[in-house]
Amino acid sequence: MLRTPVLFLIFNRPEQSLAVFEQIRRQQPEQLFIAADGPREDKPGEAALCEATRKAVMDQIDWSCSVQTLFRSRNLGCGKAVSSAIDWFFSQVTEGIILEDDCVPDHSFFPFCTTLLARYRFNDDVMHINGSNYQGGITRGEGSYYFSRYAHVWGWASWRRAWKHYDFSLRRYENLSRDGLNTFLRSELQSIYKGQTDTWDIQWFMSIWFKQGKVITPNVSLIRNIGFGEAATHTHSTPRWFKKIQYGTVSSIRHPANIRVDEAADRYSANTLYGAGGMYIRFKKIIKNNALLYNLYKRIS
């Protein structure tokens, strides 16, 4: 039985949710939290899908555990629904694992998080544990994991002490230096300030960045994302870097010799994950600065 609390975030995809939940079910967490946003009024049939997803997951809880749910009756949108669910989670636990409905974890993801949550519990510099790795098969350092400044949210873990620095608006960090953020990341930051992006994870990334926090990243990806496609909220096509992900298992954890950010790994991430060309950024900015185009873009998305 898994002693680390788990928050499972679901919405309107019963099949994907069950694929992820089967891995959670095998771990039998003692404390299980399930949060779901409400259906969108302008999406016919979504209420039935949301209800079917909730029922499908709840019906699979067949072990003795504490279960708490946060099921919204009205849609808050991705940004507010997820961030408020994580607020709710960390108001009741001091540390835990967070999984969304399209992130299938390897079985070793759970002990990996549990071990490192305990090891760095009182180290305020370490703020986040990634489940994913996007280094295209490049091993960083001699350990089972390395330290980065880049937080990813396809399966992750953290502590209440770290989440308290989260700021949905990012206004508390508005006057801090943006040195080290490339053009793409600065563009994403501006989108948050202008209220043009319905998300929560950019804010978490930036909150860690501005606090100069360190992020643990496994040397293989322990998460498979099954959310790409037409039913996805944001990820309709498969990017090039996604095809290069190297998946694996961490059977025993070898700790790195020191807590130092791997600058080469972060440069690689900056150039691949966050290395959108200038033309893309200019095109995106034109859309977001034109109300008509931006509303059309949101309807298409």
C-alpha positions, 0 to 999 in steps of 0.5 A: 500500500502506498503511503504517499497521498495521490491527487488524480485530476480528471475531466471528460475522458473515461478511457484515458482516465481509467488507463491512468487510474489502473496504475494508481489502483495497483499502488493502493494509496492510503489517501486518494484525492480525486478532482474534476472540473465541471462540463462546459455549457457550450459543449453538447454531450460533455456533461454526460462524459464528465459524469461517466468519467467520474463514475468509471473512476469511482467504481474502480476503488476496490481497496480500503483507503481514505477517498476525498473528491472535489467534483465541480458542477460548473466549468472553471476552465483548465487554469482555475480548476487544476490550480484550485484542486492542487490548493485543496490537496495541499491544504490537507497534506504536506506532500504528495503525487499529482497525476492528470488523466492522460499521464500513465505512470510507470510502476517505479514512478511512485516509489521514485517520488516517495523516496525523494519526497522524504529525502528532500522534505526539509530542503527548501531549495528543492521544489518539484519532482518531475516524472518526465524526461525530455532529454532525447535519451541523453543521460545527465550525470551519474545518478538516477536523476539530475537537478534542473530549473525546469518543472514539468507536470506530466506526473509530478510530486511536491510539498506544501512548503513549495506550493505556497509560492505558487501565484496564479497571476504571477503578480508577486514576481512581476518586478523580478529579473527575467534573465535566463528566460528565452524569448518563448518563455518571456512570451508565455509569461506575458500571456499570463499577465495579459490573461490570454492563456487558460492554464496553470502550469506556466505559473507553476514553472515561473513560480519555481523559476523566480524562487530559484528553486531546483527540480528533480528530473529522472534520467528516463521518462517515467510517464507516458502521455496519452493525451495527444489528439483531437480530444485533447484540450491543448495538445492536438498534434505530436511535437518532434521532441515527443517522439524522442522521449526515452521511457524506462524504469528506475528500479533502484535510485542512485543519488547524484553527488551534489545538488547542482543544476545541470546547465547542459540539460537545461540548455537542451530543454530551452532549445527543444521544448521552449525553442519556438522560432521567432516567426511562431512567436510573432504569429502567436502575438498577433493573434493574442493582440487581436480580439477577433482572431484570439476568440476564433483561436480559442474556439478552434482550440 
